[in-house]
Amino acid sequence: MKAKLVVLALDQGSSSSRAIAWTPDGRALARAQVPVRTRYPKAGWVEHDPLELARSQERALDLVLERLPKSVEVAALGLASQRSTIVLWDAKTGKPVGPAPSWQDGRASALVAPMQDRQAWTHERTGLYLTPYYSAPKLRWLLENVPQARAAADAGTLRAGPVASFLLWRLTGGERFAADPTLAQRTLLYNLRSGAWDEELLALFKIPHGILPSVGPTVGDLGAIRRKGRVLPVRALLGDQQAAAAALGGGEPGSGVLNYGTGAFFLLHTGAAQHRVPGLLTSVAWQRSGRAAEYFLEGTVHAAGTSFHWLKDNLGALDSIEDVDAACAKSRERVLALPAIGGLGAPRWDYQTPTSFFGLSSKTRREDLVRAVAEGLGFMLGDIVGACRAAGLPVGRLKASGGLSRVRHLLQFQSDLLQLPIQALDEREATALGAALMAAGGAGLDFKVPEPKGRLFAPKIDAAQAERLSSAWRLFVEAQQRLSRELRPLGVLG
């Protein structure tokens, strides 16, 4: 009798580690989720404990393996992780040598400040911008400020890579130290044109080439994990946003995906063509073994879910994150908000202008602040889509995922602003589903992604109203940026 096959997916994120076993027809047979902590040791610093990240993912994997019947065979495993979070460890001891600065971490701001004249040069080579958001500045900071990291580098035993590279190294017993182009790119050390580590960028950040993983295809033979009496063939390794986009129908040229999570992202598939659009990222979508890479145009909003946690924990404007939509519905006064926690991402890449509100009055209530932040996120994603349109790239009907896609007010506002229909999908495990889809392809399995279901939002205002809102937003942001530039030299801002 033929064994029942499943594809395993590991999804290591900022708030939790997940493992799901999917059947080839796209049903979840077993799943587990283990929370992870985020630490904020100083203003602008956001980090994880690398061992906690690894152990949480390993625990989720073990729980799923324990729940699978013995008759079920694991045909392939796909691993997706947060992209710009960096881990350093000693290959001799296997132990981390310092914290894992998150993709949200800004501790290396001072390091990249003198390099701003190289922005165009960096964008051409990497598709990214010179910001502390990416791994190279944080890696340089760790080498300069963590004695253990420096000592391991001097001894030739230091390894550094994205979270997925650290996990793969541990899970394969040190046999595989690898990254795919979607993860390698986020280090800010990978040249999109050559498809290899860039020697000039390595020199710019003083990063030893030997500490970095080898770079290979997203989909292919990535070794095997031996665990709980099973052999798990690893067939895909990629970034979380790319995995989610694959699951949500973002795999064809011209398709667009919105993902509202801890951060918020817009990805537009451009096929095999690399487009350079000012303010946006040229991101690798994935690379299948033996085939050319595919690409996205991407825009990032650094703090989406993080902004609502801030409203709850710091301002007391929310009792629970689950109350965001109800608060928006109760709001009666429009306030403008610039949610700049962690800096402004695409298309401005501004790490100086702080979070701000405009339009507060004696009638303003806490619900108005919550609505303002929700609409601020919508405006910021609208700026990203607008940059694509300005470059002559059409954007059609969109699909949305992530925890915040359940906020009806946000999705309706986004649809109004963009003058586009948006389908908010019910699938909450898009990243894991995409990782499984990629891994199944690497194993030659016919994996069927279920037809996405979810609520459709259509514009309820006309184009003229949408443009008035966008014009007001642009004036507001430009005024805040100008005010920030003028006030900072006076030293009155913390």
C-alpha positions, 0 to 999 in steps of 0.5 A, a space after each residue: 500500500 502506498 504511503 500517504 504523503 505530506 509536505 512540511 513547512 516551517 515558518 519562523 517569524 517575528 512573533 512565533 515559529 510555526 510548523 504545518 504538515 500539508 497534504 498534496 491537495 492543500 489541507 493542513 494535516 497537523 500544525 503547531 505554533 510556538 511564540 517567540 519574544 521580541 526584546 527592546 533593550 534600548 530606543 531603536 533596538 529590536 532583537 531576539 535571542 537566537 537560541 529561542 528562535 531556533 528552539 521554538 522552531 524546532 519545538 514546533 517541528 517536533 510537535 508536528 512530527 509527533 502528531 503525524 501517523 507513522 504511515 505518513 511519509 514526509 516527501 519534502 520540507 520548505 523553510 521560510 523565515 523573516 528576512 533581514 534579521 541576522 544571526 551570528 554563531 560560532 561553528 565550532 561550538 554551535 552557540 550564538 555570539 550575540 543577539 539577533 538584531 531584528 529586521 526592525 532594528 535601527 542600532 546601526 543608523 550612525 554607521 550608514 549615515 556617512 554612506 548616503 552618497 552611495 544610495 544610487 550605487 547600492 540600489 543599482 547593485 542590490 535592488 535595496 537602499 543603504 538603511 539600517 533595516 538590512 543585515 550588513 550594517 547590523 552585522 558590522 555593528 556586532 563585529 565592532 561591539 560584541 567581543 565574542 563575535 570579533 574573536 570568532 571572526 579572528 579564529 575563522 569560526 564565525 558564521 553569519 546569516 539570515 535566520 533560515 540559514 542558522 536553522 538549516 545549519 542546526 537542523 542538518 547538524 552543520 552539514 548545510 550552510 546556505 541561503 537562497 537569493 531572496 534571503 541573501 539579498 536582504 543582507 545588502 551584500 548580494 549583487 542582483 546582476 551577478 547573482 553572487 556576494 559583492 566584493 565591493 559591498 563586503 569591503 564597504 562594510 568590512 565583512 569577511 567573505 568566509 563567514 557568509 553562507 553559500 548561495 543557491 536556488 530557492 528550490 532544489 536539493 538542500 540536504 536532509 534533516 534527520 529528526 524523530 526517526 524520520 528523514 526530511 528532505 529539504 527542498 525549499 528555502 526562502 523569505 517569508 514575504 516571497 512564500 506568502 506571495 507564492 501562496 496568494 497568487 502572486 506568482 504570475 507577472 503583473 499580480 500584486 499582493 498586500 501583506 499586513 502583519 508586523 510590517 506591511 508589504 506590497 509586492 508586484 511580480 515583474 517576471 524575469 525583468 529587474 525594474 529599478 524604480 526610485 524609492 522601491 525595492 527590486 526583490 528576488 521573488 525566487 529562483 528554481 533550480 536550473 531556471 532564471 530568477 524571477 522578481 518583484 517590485 516591493 515596498 515596505 512599511 516598517 511598523 504595521 502591527 507594531 503601531 497598534 501594539 504601541 497604541 495599546 501598550 504606550 498610549 492605552 488607546 486600545 484594550 486589545 489588538 482585536 479591538 482595532 476594527 471596532 475602534 475604527 467603527 466608533 471614530 467620528 473625527 478624522 485625524 492624520 497620523 504618520 506611523 513612523 515607528 522604526 522609520 519610514 520605509 518605501 518610498 521615503 526611507 526616512 529614519 529621522 522623522 518621528 511618529 506624529 498626529 495632526 488635527 487633534 481637537 477637544 473632540 478627539 477620542 482614542 478611537 480617532 487615534 486608532 483610526 488615524 493609524 489604520 488609515 496612515 498605514 493605508 496611505 503609506 501602502 498607497 504611496 508604494 502602489 503609486 510609485 509603481 503606477 508612476 513608473 508605468 507598471 499597471 496594478 490590477 485587482 489585489 489580494 491581501 493577507 496577514 493578521 491586519 487584513 481582518 481589519 475591515 476599515 483598513 481594507 475598505 480605506 485601502 480600496 477607496 484610496 487605490 480605487 481598486 478592488 481588494 480581496 482579503 483572503 481567509 488563509 492565515 497561514 500563507 507563508 507556510 503554504 507558500 513554503 510547502 508549495 515551493 518544496 513540493 515543486 522541488 520534490 516533483 509533487 503535484 501540490 494544489 493550493 486551495 482556491 483563495 476565499 475571502 471578502 471582496 472590498 470595492 471602492 466606495 468613493 470616487 477618484 476625485 475624493 481619493 485624490 483629495 485624500 492623497 493630496 492632504 496626506 502628501 502635504 502632511 508628510 512633507 510638513 512633518 519631514 520639514 519640521 523634523 529637519 528644522 527641529 533636530 539641530 535644536 536638540 529638543 527632540 529625544 
